[in-house]
Amino acid sequence: MIIRGERLNWQSELTARLEFEDGHLDMIENKIVHSLGERPGSSIGEIARELRVNRSTASKYLHVLRAKRRVNFRQVGPVKLWSLEVSK
């Protein structure tokens, strides 16, 4: 079982490296920006469903895009509603 776990970790690292190198990560960011352009005020769950990714993946990319000042959110109760950042 330990060998299998080590093999999965190695495969995960390799997959992550390949995805980064072929632009897969940028593709997800672009899909999120496009989605928010069409449907501003979307929740993480709505974005995740549309992109067919896990909620935690969508959340991670939304926070990366927020750090890049491409998106922002407003808190409505327990839900964050995401939109494209307004240029000033």
C-alpha positions as CSV (number, residue, x, y, z in Angstrom):
1,M,0.0,0.0,0.0
2,I,2.8,2.4,0.7
3,I,4.2,1.9,-2.8
4,R,0.8,2.6,-4.3
5,G,0.6,5.9,-2.3
6,E,4.1,6.9,-3.4
7,R,3.2,6.2,-7.0
8,L,0.0,8.3,-6.8
9,N,1.9,11.2,-5.4
10,W,4.5,10.9,-8.1
11,Q,1.8,10.7,-10.8
12,S,0.0,13.7,-9.3
13,E,3.1,15.8,-9.3
14,L,3.8,14.8,-12.9
15,T,0.3,15.6,-14.0
16,A,0.4,19.0,-12.2
17,R,3.7,19.9,-14.0
18,L,2.4,18.9,-17.4
19,E,-0.9,20.8,-16.9
20,F,1.0,23.9,-16.0
21,E,3.4,23.6,-18.9
22,D,0.7,23.1,-21.5
23,G,-1.3,26.1,-20.3
24,H,-4.1,24.2,-18.7
25,L,-4.0,26.4,-15.7
26,D,-4.4,29.6,-17.8
27,M,-7.3,27.9,-19.6
28,I,-9.2,27.5,-16.3
29,E,-8.6,31.1,-15.4
30,N,-9.8,32.2,-18.8
31,K,-13.0,30.1,-18.5
32,I,-13.8,31.6,-15.2
33,V,-13.3,35.1,-16.5
34,H,-15.5,34.3,-19.6
35,S,-18.2,32.7,-17.3
36,L,-18.3,35.8,-15.0
37,G,-18.5,38.0,-18.1
38,E,-21.7,36.2,-19.1
39,R,-23.1,35.7,-15.6
40,P,-21.8,38.3,-13.1
41,G,-22.7,37.7,-9.5
42,S,-22.2,33.9,-9.7
43,S,-21.4,31.8,-6.6
44,I,-18.5,29.4,-6.4
45,G,-20.9,26.5,-6.8
46,E,-22.4,27.9,-10.0
47,I,-19.0,28.6,-11.5
48,A,-17.8,25.1,-10.5
49,R,-20.9,23.5,-12.1
50,E,-20.5,25.4,-15.3
51,L,-16.8,24.6,-15.6
52,R,-17.3,21.0,-14.4
53,V,-14.6,21.3,-11.8
54,N,-14.6,20.7,-8.0
55,R,-15.8,23.6,-5.8
56,S,-12.4,23.8,-4.1
57,T,-10.7,24.1,-7.5
58,A,-13.0,26.9,-8.6
59,S,-12.5,28.6,-5.2
60,K,-8.7,28.4,-5.6
61,Y,-8.7,29.9,-9.0
62,L,-11.2,32.7,-8.0
63,H,-8.8,33.7,-5.2
64,V,-5.8,33.7,-7.6
65,L,-7.8,35.9,-10.0
66,R,-8.7,38.2,-7.1
67,A,-5.1,38.5,-6.2
68,K,-4.4,39.4,-9.9
69,R,-7.2,42.0,-9.5
70,R,-9.3,40.5,-12.3
71,V,-12.3,39.5,-10.2
72,N,-13.9,40.6,-7.0
73,F,-16.8,39.4,-4.8
74,R,-19.4,40.7,-2.5
75,Q,-20.5,38.8,0.5
76,V,-24.3,38.2,0.7
77,G,-24.9,36.3,3.9
78,P,-22.8,33.1,3.8
79,V,-22.4,33.3,0.0
80,K,-19.7,35.1,-2.0
81,L,-21.0,36.4,-5.4
82,W,-18.2,36.8,-7.8
83,S,-17.9,39.3,-10.7
84,L,-15.3,40.8,-13.0
85,E,-13.2,43.6,-11.4
86,V,-14.3,47.0,-12.5
87,S,-11.4,49.0,-14.0
88,K,-10.9,52.4,-12.5
